Amino acid sequence: MDKKTGAQNANIVVDAPKQLAKDAEWLLRRCTKPNQREYLKIVQAVVMGFLVMGFVGYFTKLIHIPINNIIVGGA
């Protein structure tokens, strides 16, 4: 088993956040704001997702209410 000194352990603990900060800075430099066309596509996808999930939830509830009433007996 390789024993590390306290200084080596400290370097490992310090290097990890430095690497994270370096990677985060690189990512932020690479990111660009979407143009209007890209933004509208994103908005359209989000709206479609909300609509689909809403309809799925509505129809699931619509199907389960009568089944639950049959099982419980309207109590």
mmJSON file of the N, C-alpha and C atoms, coordinates in Angstrom:
{"data_MODEL":{"atom_site":{
"group_PDB":["ATOM","ATOM","ATOM","ATOM","ATOM","ATOM","ATOM","ATOM","ATOM","ATOM","ATOM","ATOM","ATOM","ATOM","ATOM","ATOM","ATOM","ATOM","ATOM","ATOM","ATOM","ATOM","ATOM","ATOM","ATOM","ATOM","ATOM","ATOM","ATOM","ATOM","ATOM","ATOM","ATOM","ATOM","ATOM","ATOM","ATOM","ATOM","ATOM","ATOM","ATOM","ATOM","ATOM","ATOM","ATOM","ATOM","ATOM","ATOM","ATOM","ATOM","ATOM","ATOM","ATOM","ATOM","ATOM","ATOM","ATOM","ATOM","ATOM","ATOM","ATOM","ATOM","ATOM","ATOM","ATOM","ATOM","ATOM","ATOM","ATOM","ATOM","ATOM","ATOM","ATOM","ATOM","ATOM","ATOM","ATOM","ATOM","ATOM","ATOM","ATOM","ATOM","ATOM","ATOM","ATOM","ATOM","ATOM","ATOM","ATOM","ATOM","ATOM","ATOM","ATOM","ATOM","ATOM","ATOM","ATOM","ATOM","ATOM","ATOM","ATOM","ATOM","ATOM","ATOM","ATOM","ATOM","ATOM","ATOM","ATOM","ATOM","ATOM","ATOM","ATOM","ATOM","ATOM","ATOM","ATOM","ATOM","ATOM","ATOM","ATOM","ATOM","ATOM","ATOM","ATOM","ATOM","ATOM","ATOM","ATOM","ATOM","ATOM","ATOM","ATOM","ATOM","ATOM","ATOM","ATOM","ATOM","ATOM","ATOM","ATOM","ATOM","ATOM","ATOM","ATOM","ATOM","ATOM","ATOM","ATOM","ATOM","ATOM","ATOM","ATOM","ATOM","ATOM","ATOM","ATOM","ATOM","ATOM","ATOM","ATOM","ATOM","ATOM","ATOM","ATOM","ATOM","ATOM","ATOM","ATOM","ATOM","ATOM","ATOM","ATOM","ATOM","ATOM","ATOM","ATOM","ATOM","ATOM","ATOM","ATOM","ATOM","ATOM","ATOM","ATOM","ATOM","ATOM","ATOM","ATOM","ATOM","ATOM","ATOM","ATOM","ATOM","ATOM","ATOM","ATOM","ATOM","ATOM","ATOM","ATOM","ATOM","ATOM","ATOM","ATOM","ATOM","ATOM","ATOM","ATOM","ATOM","ATOM","ATOM","ATOM","ATOM","ATOM","ATOM","ATOM","ATOM","ATOM","ATOM","ATOM","ATOM","ATOM","ATOM","ATOM"],
"id":[1,2,3,4,5,6,7,8,9,10,11,12,13,14,15,16,17,18,19,20,21,22,23,24,25,26,27,28,29,30,31,32,33,34,35,36,37,38,39,40,41,42,43,44,45,46,47,48,49,50,51,52,53,54,55,56,57,58,59,60,61,62,63,64,65,66,67,68,69,70,71,72,73,74,75,76,77,78,79,80,81,82,83,84,85,86,87,88,89,90,91,92,93,94,95,96,97,98,99,100,101,102,103,104,105,106,107,108,109,110,111,112,113,114,115,116,117,118,119,120,121,122,123,124,125,126,127,128,129,130,131,132,133,134,135,136,137,138,139,140,141,142,143,144,145,146,147,148,149,150,151,152,153,154,155,156,157,158,159,160,161,162,163,164,165,166,167,168,169,170,171,172,173,174,175,176,177,178,179,180,181,182,183,184,185,186,187,188,189,190,191,192,193,194,195,196,197,198,199,200,201,202,203,204,205,206,207,208,209,210,211,212,213,214,215,216,217,218,219,220,221,222,223,224,225],
"type_symbol":["N","C","C","N","C","C","N","C","C","N","C","C","N","C","C","N","C","C","N","C","C","N","C","C","N","C","C","N","C","C","N","C","C","N","C","C","N","C","C","N","C","C","N","C","C","N","C","C","N","C","C","N","C","C","N","C","C","N","C","C","N","C","C","N","C","C","N","C","C","N","C","C","N","C","C","N","C","C","N","C","C","N","C","C","N","C","C","N","C","C","N","C","C","N","C","C","N","C","C","N","C","C","N","C","C","N","C","C","N","C","C","N","C","C","N","C","C","N","C","C","N","C","C","N","C","C","N","C","C","N","C","C","N","C","C","N","C","C","N","C","C","N","C","C","N","C","C","N","C","C","N","C","C","N","C","C","N","C","C","N","C","C","N","C","C","N","C","C","N","C","C","N","C","C","N","C","C","N","C","C","N","C","C","N","C","C","N","C","C","N","C","C","N","C","C","N","C","C","N","C","C","N","C","C","N","C","C","N","C","C","N","C","C","N","C","C","N","C","C","N","C","C","N","C","C"],
"label_atom_id":["N","CA","C","N","CA","C","N","CA","C","N","CA","C","N","CA","C","N","CA","C","N","CA","C","N","CA","C","N","CA","C","N","CA","C","N","CA","C","N","CA","C","N","CA","C","N","CA","C","N","CA","C","N","CA","C","N","CA","C","N","CA","C","N","CA","C","N","CA","C","N","CA","C","N","CA","C","N","CA","C","N","CA","C","N","CA","C","N","CA","C","N","CA","C","N","CA","C","N","CA","C","N","CA","C","N","CA","C","N","CA","C","N","CA","C","N","CA","C","N","CA","C","N","CA","C","N","CA","C","N","CA","C","N","CA","C","N","CA","C","N","CA","C","N","CA","C","N","CA","C","N","CA","C","N","CA","C","N","CA","C","N","CA","C","N","CA","C","N","CA","C","N","CA","C","N","CA","C","N","CA","C","N","CA","C","N","CA","C","N","CA","C","N","CA","C","N","CA","C","N","CA","C","N","CA","C","N","CA","C","N","CA","C","N","CA","C","N","CA","C","N","CA","C","N","CA","C","N","CA","C","N","CA","C","N","CA","C","N","CA","C","N","CA","C","N","CA","C","N","CA","C","N","CA","C","N","CA","C","N","CA","C"],
"label_alt_id":[null,null,null,null,null,null,null,null,null,null,null,null,null,null,null,null,null,null,null,null,null,null,null,null,null,null,null,null,null,null,null,null,null,null,null,null,null,null,null,null,null,null,null,null,null,null,null,null,null,null,null,null,null,null,null,null,null,null,null,null,null,null,null,null,null,null,null,null,null,null,null,null,null,null,null,null,null,null,null,null,null,null,null,null,null,null,null,null,null,null,null,null,null,null,null,null,null,null,null,null,null,null,null,null,null,null,null,null,null,null,null,null,null,null,null,null,null,null,null,null,null,null,null,null,null,null,null,null,null,null,null,null,null,null,null,null,null,null,null,null,null,null,null,null,null,null,null,null,null,null,null,null,null,null,null,null,null,null,null,null,null,null,null,null,null,null,null,null,null,null,null,null,null,null,null,null,null,null,null,null,null,null,null,null,null,null,null,null,null,null,null,null,null,null,null,null,null,null,null,null,null,null,null,null,null,null,null,null,null,null,null,null,null,null,null,null,null,null,null,null,null,null,null,null,null],
"label_comp_id":["MET","MET","MET","ASP","ASP","ASP","LYS","LYS","LYS","LYS","LYS","LYS","THR","THR","THR","GLY","GLY","GLY","ALA","ALA","ALA","GLN","GLN","GLN","ASN","ASN","ASN","ALA","ALA","ALA","ASN","ASN","ASN","ILE","ILE","ILE","VAL","VAL","VAL","VAL","VAL","VAL","ASP","ASP","ASP","ALA","ALA","ALA","PRO","PRO","PRO","LYS","LYS","LYS","GLN","GLN","GLN","LEU","LEU","LEU","ALA","ALA","ALA","LYS","LYS","LYS","ASP","ASP","ASP","ALA","ALA","ALA","GLU","GLU","GLU","TRP","TRP","TRP","LEU","LEU","LEU","LEU","LEU","LEU","ARG","ARG","ARG","ARG","ARG","ARG","CYS","CYS","CYS","THR","THR","THR","LYS","LYS","LYS","PRO","PRO","PRO","ASN","ASN","ASN","GLN","GLN","GLN","ARG","ARG","ARG","GLU","GLU","GLU","TYR","TYR","TYR","LEU","LEU","LEU","LYS","LYS","LYS","ILE","ILE","ILE","VAL","VAL","VAL","GLN","GLN","GLN","ALA","ALA","ALA","VAL","VAL","VAL","VAL","VAL","VAL","MET","MET","MET","GLY","GLY","GLY","PHE","PHE","PHE","LEU","LEU","LEU","VAL","VAL","VAL","MET","MET","MET","GLY","GLY","GLY","PHE","PHE","PHE","VAL","VAL","VAL","GLY","GLY","GLY","TYR","TYR","TYR","PHE","PHE","PHE","THR","THR","THR","LYS","LYS","LYS","LEU","LEU","LEU","ILE","ILE","ILE","HIS","HIS","HIS","ILE","ILE","ILE","PRO","PRO","PRO","ILE","ILE","ILE","ASN","ASN","ASN","ASN","ASN","ASN","ILE","ILE","ILE","ILE","ILE","ILE","VAL","VAL","VAL","GLY","GLY","GLY","GLY","GLY","GLY","ALA","ALA","ALA"],
"label_asym_id":["A","A","A","A","A","A","A","A","A","A","A","A","A","A","A","A","A","A","A","A","A","A","A","A","A","A","A","A","A","A","A","A","A","A","A","A","A","A","A","A","A","A","A","A","A","A","A","A","A","A","A","A","A","A","A","A","A","A","A","A","A","A","A","A","A","A","A","A","A","A","A","A","A","A","A","A","A","A","A","A","A","A","A","A","A","A","A","A","A","A","A","A","A","A","A","A","A","A","A","A","A","A","A","A","A","A","A","A","A","A","A","A","A","A","A","A","A","A","A","A","A","A","A","A","A","A","A","A","A","A","A","A","A","A","A","A","A","A","A","A","A","A","A","A","A","A","A","A","A","A","A","A","A","A","A","A","A","A","A","A","A","A","A","A","A","A","A","A","A","A","A","A","A","A","A","A","A","A","A","A","A","A","A","A","A","A","A","A","A","A","A","A","A","A","A","A","A","A","A","A","A","A","A","A","A","A","A","A","A","A","A","A","A","A","A","A","A","A","A","A","A","A","A","A","A"],
"label_entity_id":["1","1","1","1","1","1","1","1","1","1","1","1","1","1","1","1","1","1","1","1","1","1","1","1","1","1","1","1","1","1","1","1","1","1","1","1","1","1","1","1","1","1","1","1","1","1","1","1","1","1","1","1","1","1","1","1","1","1","1","1","1","1","1","1","1","1","1","1","1","1","1","1","1","1","1","1","1","1","1","1","1","1","1","1","1","1","1","1","1","1","1","1","1","1","1","1","1","1","1","1","1","1","1","1","1","1","1","1","1","1","1","1","1","1","1","1","1","1","1","1","1","1","1","1","1","1","1","1","1","1","1","1","1","1","1","1","1","1","1","1","1","1","1","1","1","1","1","1","1","1","1","1","1","1","1","1","1","1","1","1","1","1","1","1","1","1","1","1","1","1","1","1","1","1","1","1","1","1","1","1","1","1","1","1","1","1","1","1","1","1","1","1","1","1","1","1","1","1","1","1","1","1","1","1","1","1","1","1","1","1","1","1","1","1","1","1","1","1","1","1","1","1","1","1","1"],
"label_seq_id":[1,1,1,2,2,2,3,3,3,4,4,4,5,5,5,6,6,6,7,7,7,8,8,8,9,9,9,10,10,10,11,11,11,12,12,12,13,13,13,14,14,14,15,15,15,16,16,16,17,17,17,18,18,18,19,19,19,20,20,20,21,21,21,22,22,22,23,23,23,24,24,24,25,25,25,26,26,26,27,27,27,28,28,28,29,29,29,30,30,30,31,31,31,32,32,32,33,33,33,34,34,34,35,35,35,36,36,36,37,37,37,38,38,38,39,39,39,40,40,40,41,41,41,42,42,42,43,43,43,44,44,44,45,45,45,46,46,46,47,47,47,48,48,48,49,49,49,50,50,50,51,51,51,52,52,52,53,53,53,54,54,54,55,55,55,56,56,56,57,57,57,58,58,58,59,59,59,60,60,60,61,61,61,62,62,62,63,63,63,64,64,64,65,65,65,66,66,66,67,67,67,68,68,68,69,69,69,70,70,70,71,71,71,72,72,72,73,73,73,74,74,74,75,75,75],
"pdbx_PDB_ins_code":[null,null,null,null,null,null,null,null,null,null,null,null,null,null,null,null,null,null,null,null,null,null,null,null,null,null,null,null,null,null,null,null,null,null,null,null,null,null,null,null,null,null,null,null,null,null,null,null,null,null,null,null,null,null,null,null,null,null,null,null,null,null,null,null,null,null,null,null,null,null,null,null,null,null,null,null,null,null,null,null,null,null,null,null,null,null,null,null,null,null,null,null,null,null,null,null,null,null,null,null,null,null,null,null,null,null,null,null,null,null,null,null,null,null,null,null,null,null,null,null,null,null,null,null,null,null,null,null,null,null,null,null,null,null,null,null,null,null,null,null,null,null,null,null,null,null,null,null,null,null,null,null,null,null,null,null,null,null,null,null,null,null,null,null,null,null,null,null,null,null,null,null,null,null,null,null,null,null,null,null,null,null,null,null,null,null,null,null,null,null,null,null,null,null,null,null,null,null,null,null,null,null,null,null,null,null,null,null,null,null,null,null,null,null,null,null,null,null,null,null,null,null,null,null,null],
"Cartn_x":[0.844,0.0,0.888,0.566,1.367,0.917,1.831,1.514,1.872,0.945,1.174,1.418,2.227,2.502,1.352,1.363,0.316,0.318,1.489,1.583,0.967,1.175,0.59,-0.932,-1.443,-2.888,-3.469,-2.747,-3.219,-3.256,-2.268,-2.251,-3.429,-3.774,-4.914,-6.199,-6.335,-7.552,-7.639,-6.526,-6.522,-6.671,-6.104,-6.134,-7.525,-8.342,-9.675,-10.537,-10.668,-11.457,-10.849,-9.514,-8.88,-9.247,-9.229,-9.589,-11.063,-11.914,-13.335,-13.542,-12.866,-12.986,-12.48,-11.395,-10.834,-11.815,-12.406,-13.379,-14.632,-15.083,-16.266,-16.001,-14.815,-14.461,-14.41,-13.851,-13.793,-15.197,-16.1,-17.473,-18.17,-18.008,-18.663,-18.132,-16.844,-16.296,-16.845,-17.127,-17.641,-19.124,-19.852,-21.298,-21.601,-22.642,-23.096,-24.591,-25.055,-26.492,-27.182,-28.35,-29.058,-29.618,-29.636,-30.262,-31.776,-32.525,-33.979,-34.573,-34.035,-34.556,-34.349,-33.137,-32.848,-33.729,-33.884,-34.7,-36.146,-36.686,-38.068,-38.225,-37.207,-37.261,-37.261,-36.458,-36.415,-37.756,-38.305,-39.608,-40.682,-40.659,-41.644,-41.518,-40.301,-40.099,-40.596,-40.351,-40.802,-42.326,-42.947,-44.413,-45.017,-44.445,-44.949,-44.789,-43.688,-43.481,-44.533,-44.814,-45.849,-47.212,-47.537,-48.83,-48.943,-47.897,-47.935,-48.062,-47.256,-47.318,-48.668,-49.216,-50.534,-51.616,-51.615,-52.603,-52.435,-51.189,-50.949,-51.511,-51.238,-51.765,-53.283,-53.868,-55.32,-55.986,-55.499,-56.113,-55.877,-54.725,-54.486,-55.491,-55.696,-56.676,-58.082,-58.383,-59.697,-59.996,-59.0,-59.181,-59.24,-58.43,-58.333,-59.497,-60.158,-61.284,-62.408,-62.898,-63.96,-63.491,-62.257,-61.746,-61.695,-61.248,-61.179,-62.581,-63.57,-64.943,-65.514,-65.162,-65.629,-65.005,-63.707,-62.999,-63.462,-63.536,-63.904,-65.407,-66.165,-67.619,-68.308,-67.684,-68.312,-68.408,-67.576,-67.644,-67.063],
"Cartn_y":[-1.176,0.0,1.238,2.185,3.392,4.4,4.784,5.768,7.151,8.06,9.421,10.309,11.299,12.246,13.228,13.99,14.99,16.038,16.395,17.406,16.894,15.617,15.047,15.006,14.631,14.62,16.015,17.015,18.394,18.849,18.446,18.813,18.21,16.987,16.336,17.075,17.471,18.174,19.551,20.207,21.548,21.479,20.462,20.372,20.093,19.358,19.02,20.27,21.173,22.389,23.29,23.313,24.115,23.578,22.259,21.655,21.905,21.831,22.105,23.545,24.491,25.892,26.095,25.428,25.54,24.987,23.841,23.248,24.109,24.695,25.553,26.798,27.378,28.556,28.209,27.053,26.619,26.465,25.859,25.663,26.998,27.933,29.224,29.997,29.838,30.499,29.88,28.591,27.903,28.17,28.487,28.684,29.997,29.965,31.171,31.309,32.524,32.746,32.221,31.624,31.156,32.337,32.186,33.234,33.056,33.947,33.928,32.617,32.089,30.841,29.672,29.578,28.507,28.648,29.891,30.137,29.709,30.031,29.653,28.133,27.438,25.97,25.389,25.968,25.504,25.746,26.937,27.261,26.318,26.045,25.148,23.745,23.261,21.93,21.871,22.917,22.943,22.972,23.794,23.87,22.532,21.894,20.582,19.56,19.623,18.726,18.938,20.191,20.484,19.965,20.183,19.724,18.198,17.52,16.06,15.515,16.037,15.551,15.89,17.029,17.399,16.451,16.144,15.218,13.813,13.374,12.054,12.014,13.034,13.086,13.152,13.955,14.096,12.765,12.112,10.852,9.743,9.756,8.772,8.958,10.197,10.487,10.129,10.437,10.162,8.668,7.852,6.396,5.835,6.353,5.782,6.155,7.276,7.649,6.623,6.229,5.219,3.854,3.486,2.201,2.228,3.329,3.448,3.402,4.028,4.006,2.594,1.824,0.438,-0.397,-0.216,-1.005,-0.627,0.66,1.113,0.99,1.086,0.954,2.266,3.375,4.668,5.114,4.572,4.933,6.259],
"Cartn_z":[0.0,0.0,0.0,-0.839,-0.97,0.088,0.95,1.979,1.462,1.579,1.119,2.318,2.1,3.173,3.283,4.351,4.556,3.464,2.958,1.905,0.605,0.307,-0.909,-0.798,0.383,0.588,0.465,0.989,0.897,-0.557,-1.341,-2.759,-3.494,-3.16,-3.803,-3.468,-2.202,-1.762,-2.413,-2.62,-3.212,-4.728,-5.355,-6.817,-7.369,-6.651,-7.158,-7.368,-6.375,-6.629,-7.709,-7.797,-8.841,-10.22,-10.372,-11.653,-11.972,-10.949,-11.149,-11.616,-10.981,-11.376,-12.802,-13.147,-14.5,-15.533,-15.235,-16.154,-16.272,-15.167,-15.2,-16.035,-15.883,-16.674,-18.163,-18.499,-19.894,-20.47,-19.678,-20.136,-20.371,-19.442,-19.595,-20.796,-21.107,-22.293,-23.572,-23.554,-24.748,-24.981,-23.926,-24.045,-24.754,-25.555,-26.222,-25.996,-26.103,-25.976,-27.238,-27.071,-28.27,-29.058,-30.363,-31.163,-31.074,-31.726,-31.591,-32.103,-33.188,-33.76,-32.792,-32.216,-31.251,-30.009,-29.556,-28.365,-28.597,-29.744,-30.044,-30.126,-30.639,-30.687,-29.273,-28.394,-27.007,-26.326,-26.527,-25.933,-26.461,-27.758,-28.353,-27.764,-27.583,-27.009,-25.571,-24.801,-23.4,-23.33,-24.168,-24.181,-24.584,-25.591,-26.009,-24.879,-24.162,-23.033,-21.957,-21.629,-20.647,-21.097,-22.369,-22.881,-22.846,-23.299,-23.314,-21.896,-20.975,-19.592,-18.952,-19.297,-18.777,-19.263,-20.557,-21.094,-20.529,-20.361,-19.769,-18.356,-17.566,-16.205,-16.188,-17.076,-17.128,-17.491,-18.524,-18.94,-17.928,-17.275,-16.217,-15.092,-14.684,-13.628,-14.105,-15.362,-15.924,-15.918,-16.162,-16.169,-14.753,-13.841,-12.504,-11.587,-11.82,-10.948,-11.028,-12.234,-12.266,-11.724,-12.016,-11.513,-9.991,-9.423,-7.972,-7.362,-8.014,-7.515,-7.544,-8.563,-8.646,-7.527,-7.326,-6.307,-4.919,-4.624,-3.278,-3.069,-4.107,-3.993,-3.723,-4.067,-3.89,-2.457,-1.575,-0.153,0.129],
"occupancy":[1.0,1.0,1.0,1.0,1.0,1.0,1.0,1.0,1.0,1.0,1.0,1.0,1.0,1.0,1.0,1.0,1.0,1.0,1.0,1.0,1.0,1.0,1.0,1.0,1.0,1.0,1.0,1.0,1.0,1.0,1.0,1.0,1.0,1.0,1.0,1.0,1.0,1.0,1.0,1.0,1.0,1.0,1.0,1.0,1.0,1.0,1.0,1.0,1.0,1.0,1.0,1.0,1.0,1.0,1.0,1.0,1.0,1.0,1.0,1.0,1.0,1.0,1.0,1.0,1.0,1.0,1.0,1.0,1.0,1.0,1.0,1.0,1.0,1.0,1.0,1.0,1.0,1.0,1.0,1.0,1.0,1.0,1.0,1.0,1.0,1.0,1.0,1.0,1.0,1.0,1.0,1.0,1.0,1.0,1.0,1.0,1.0,1.0,1.0,1.0,1.0,1.0,1.0,1.0,1.0,1.0,1.0,1.0,1.0,1.0,1.0,1.0,1.0,1.0,1.0,1.0,1.0,1.0,1.0,1.0,1.0,1.0,1.0,1.0,1.0,1.0,1.0,1.0,1.0,1.0,1.0,1.0,1.0,1.0,1.0,1.0,1.0,1.0,1.0,1.0,1.0,1.0,1.0,1.0,1.0,1.0,1.0,1.0,1.0,1.0,1.0,1.0,1.0,1.0,1.0,1.0,1.0,1.0,1.0,1.0,1.0,1.0,1.0,1.0,1.0,1.0,1.0,1.0,1.0,1.0,1.0,1.0,1.0,1.0,1.0,1.0,1.0,1.0,1.0,1.0,1.0,1.0,1.0,1.0,1.0,1.0,1.0,1.0,1.0,1.0,1.0,1.0,1.0,1.0,1.0,1.0,1.0,1.0,1.0,1.0,1.0,1.0,1.0,1.0,1.0,1.0,1.0,1.0,1.0,1.0,1.0,1.0,1.0,1.0,1.0,1.0,1.0,1.0,1.0,1.0,1.0,1.0,1.0,1.0,1.0],
"B_iso_or_equiv":[0.0,0.0,0.0,0.0,0.0,0.0,0.0,0.0,0.0,0.0,0.0,0.0,0.0,0.0,0.0,0.0,0.0,0.0,0.0,0.0,0.0,0.0,0.0,0.0,0.0,0.0,0.0,0.0,0.0,0.0,0.0,0.0,0.0,0.0,0.0,0.0,0.0,0.0,0.0,0.0,0.0,0.0,0.0,0.0,0.0,0.0,0.0,0.0,0.0,0.0,0.0,0.0,0.0,0.0,0.0,0.0,0.0,0.0,0.0,0.0,0.0,0.0,0.0,0.0,0.0,0.0,0.0,0.0,0.0,0.0,0.0,0.0,0.0,0.0,0.0,0.0,0.0,0.0,0.0,0.0,0.0,0.0,0.0,0.0,0.0,0.0,0.0,0.0,0.0,0.0,0.0,0.0,0.0,0.0,0.0,0.0,0.0,0.0,0.0,0.0,0.0,0.0,0.0,0.0,0.0,0.0,0.0,0.0,0.0,0.0,0.0,0.0,0.0,0.0,0.0,0.0,0.0,0.0,0.0,0.0,0.0,0.0,0.0,0.0,0.0,0.0,0.0,0.0,0.0,0.0,0.0,0.0,0.0,0.0,0.0,0.0,0.0,0.0,0.0,0.0,0.0,0.0,0.0,0.0,0.0,0.0,0.0,0.0,0.0,0.0,0.0,0.0,0.0,0.0,0.0,0.0,0.0,0.0,0.0,0.0,0.0,0.0,0.0,0.0,0.0,0.0,0.0,0.0,0.0,0.0,0.0,0.0,0.0,0.0,0.0,0.0,0.0,0.0,0.0,0.0,0.0,0.0,0.0,0.0,0.0,0.0,0.0,0.0,0.0,0.0,0.0,0.0,0.0,0.0,0.0,0.0,0.0,0.0,0.0,0.0,0.0,0.0,0.0,0.0,0.0,0.0,0.0,0.0,0.0,0.0,0.0,0.0,0.0,0.0,0.0,0.0,0.0,0.0,0.0,0.0,0.0,0.0,0.0,0.0,0.0],
"pdbx_formal_charge":[null,null,null,null,null,null,null,null,null,null,null,null,null,null,null,null,null,null,null,null,null,null,null,null,null,null,null,null,null,null,null,null,null,null,null,null,null,null,null,null,null,null,null,null,null,null,null,null,null,null,null,null,null,null,null,null,null,null,null,null,null,null,null,null,null,null,null,null,null,null,null,null,null,null,null,null,null,null,null,null,null,null,null,null,null,null,null,null,null,null,null,null,null,null,null,null,null,null,null,null,null,null,null,null,null,null,null,null,null,null,null,null,null,null,null,null,null,null,null,null,null,null,null,null,null,null,null,null,null,null,null,null,null,null,null,null,null,null,null,null,null,null,null,null,null,null,null,null,null,null,null,null,null,null,null,null,null,null,null,null,null,null,null,null,null,null,null,null,null,null,null,null,null,null,null,null,null,null,null,null,null,null,null,null,null,null,null,null,null,null,null,null,null,null,null,null,null,null,null,null,null,null,null,null,null,null,null,null,null,null,null,null,null,null,null,null,null,null,null,null,null,null,null,null,null],
"auth_seq_id":[1,1,1,2,2,2,3,3,3,4,4,4,5,5,5,6,6,6,7,7,7,8,8,8,9,9,9,10,10,10,11,11,11,12,12,12,13,13,13,14,14,14,15,15,15,16,16,16,17,17,17,18,18,18,19,19,19,20,20,20,21,21,21,22,22,22,23,23,23,24,24,24,25,25,25,26,26,26,27,27,27,28,28,28,29,29,29,30,30,30,31,31,31,32,32,32,33,33,33,34,34,34,35,35,35,36,36,36,37,37,37,38,38,38,39,39,39,40,40,40,41,41,41,42,42,42,43,43,43,44,44,44,45,45,45,46,46,46,47,47,47,48,48,48,49,49,49,50,50,50,51,51,51,52,52,52,53,53,53,54,54,54,55,55,55,56,56,56,57,57,57,58,58,58,59,59,59,60,60,60,61,61,61,62,62,62,63,63,63,64,64,64,65,65,65,66,66,66,67,67,67,68,68,68,69,69,69,70,70,70,71,71,71,72,72,72,73,73,73,74,74,74,75,75,75],
"auth_comp_id":["MET","MET","MET","ASP","ASP","ASP","LYS","LYS","LYS","LYS","LYS","LYS","THR","THR","THR","GLY","GLY","GLY","ALA","ALA","ALA","GLN","GLN","GLN","ASN","ASN","ASN","ALA","ALA","ALA","ASN","ASN","ASN","ILE","ILE","ILE","VAL","VAL","VAL","VAL","VAL","VAL","ASP","ASP","ASP","ALA","ALA","ALA","PRO","PRO","PRO","LYS","LYS","LYS","GLN","GLN","GLN","LEU","LEU","LEU","ALA","ALA","ALA","LYS","LYS","LYS","ASP","ASP","ASP","ALA","ALA","ALA","GLU","GLU","GLU","TRP","TRP","TRP","LEU","LEU","LEU","LEU","LEU","LEU","ARG","ARG","ARG","ARG","ARG","ARG","CYS","CYS","CYS","THR","THR","THR","LYS","LYS","LYS","PRO","PRO","PRO","ASN","ASN","ASN","GLN","GLN","GLN","ARG","ARG","ARG","GLU","GLU","GLU","TYR","TYR","TYR","LEU","LEU","LEU","LYS","LYS","LYS","ILE","ILE","ILE","VAL","VAL","VAL","GLN","GLN","GLN","ALA","ALA","ALA","VAL","VAL","VAL","VAL","VAL","VAL","MET","MET","MET","GLY","GLY","GLY","PHE","PHE","PHE","LEU","LEU","LEU","VAL","VAL","VAL","MET","MET","MET","GLY","GLY","GLY","PHE","PHE","PHE","VAL","VAL","VAL","GLY","GLY","GLY","TYR","TYR","TYR","PHE","PHE","PHE","THR","THR","THR","LYS","LYS","LYS","LEU","LEU","LEU","ILE","ILE","ILE","HIS","HIS","HIS","ILE","ILE","ILE","PRO","PRO","PRO","ILE","ILE","ILE","ASN","ASN","ASN","ASN","ASN","ASN","ILE","ILE","ILE","ILE","ILE","ILE","VAL","VAL","VAL","GLY","GLY","GLY","GLY","GLY","GLY","ALA","ALA","ALA"],
"auth_asym_id":["A","A","A","A","A","A","A","A","A","A","A","A","A","A","A","A","A","A","A","A","A","A","A","A","A","A","A","A","A","A","A","A","A","A","A","A","A","A","A","A","A","A","A","A","A","A","A","A","A","A","A","A","A","A","A","A","A","A","A","A","A","A","A","A","A","A","A","A","A","A","A","A","A","A","A","A","A","A","A","A","A","A","A","A","A","A","A","A","A","A","A","A","A","A","A","A","A","A","A","A","A","A","A","A","A","A","A","A","A","A","A","A","A","A","A","A","A","A","A","A","A","A","A","A","A","A","A","A","A","A","A","A","A","A","A","A","A","A","A","A","A","A","A","A","A","A","A","A","A","A","A","A","A","A","A","A","A","A","A","A","A","A","A","A","A","A","A","A","A","A","A","A","A","A","A","A","A","A","A","A","A","A","A","A","A","A","A","A","A","A","A","A","A","A","A","A","A","A","A","A","A","A","A","A","A","A","A","A","A","A","A","A","A","A","A","A","A","A","A","A","A","A","A","A","A"],
"auth_atom_id":["N","CA","C","N","CA","C","N","CA","C","N","CA","C","N","CA","C","N","CA","C","N","CA","C","N","CA","C","N","CA","C","N","CA","C","N","CA","C","N","CA","C","N","CA","C","N","CA","C","N","CA","C","N","CA","C","N","CA","C","N","CA","C","N","CA","C","N","CA","C","N","CA","C","N","CA","C","N","CA","C","N","CA","C","N","CA","C","N","CA","C","N","CA","C","N","CA","C","N","CA","C","N","CA","C","N","CA","C","N","CA","C","N","CA","C","N","CA","C","N","CA","C","N","CA","C","N","CA","C","N","CA","C","N","CA","C","N","CA","C","N","CA","C","N","CA","C","N","CA","C","N","CA","C","N","CA","C","N","CA","C","N","CA","C","N","CA","C","N","CA","C","N","CA","C","N","CA","C","N","CA","C","N","CA","C","N","CA","C","N","CA","C","N","CA","C","N","CA","C","N","CA","C","N","CA","C","N","CA","C","N","CA","C","N","CA","C","N","CA","C","N","CA","C","N","CA","C","N","CA","C","N","CA","C","N","CA","C","N","CA","C","N","CA","C","N","CA","C","N","CA","C","N","CA","C","N","CA","C","N","CA","C"],
"pdbx_PDB_model_num":[1,1,1,1,1,1,1,1,1,1,1,1,1,1,1,1,1,1,1,1,1,1,1,1,1,1,1,1,1,1,1,1,1,1,1,1,1,1,1,1,1,1,1,1,1,1,1,1,1,1,1,1,1,1,1,1,1,1,1,1,1,1,1,1,1,1,1,1,1,1,1,1,1,1,1,1,1,1,1,1,1,1,1,1,1,1,1,1,1,1,1,1,1,1,1,1,1,1,1,1,1,1,1,1,1,1,1,1,1,1,1,1,1,1,1,1,1,1,1,1,1,1,1,1,1,1,1,1,1,1,1,1,1,1,1,1,1,1,1,1,1,1,1,1,1,1,1,1,1,1,1,1,1,1,1,1,1,1,1,1,1,1,1,1,1,1,1,1,1,1,1,1,1,1,1,1,1,1,1,1,1,1,1,1,1,1,1,1,1,1,1,1,1,1,1,1,1,1,1,1,1,1,1,1,1,1,1,1,1,1,1,1,1,1,1,1,1,1,1,1,1,1,1,1,1]
}}}
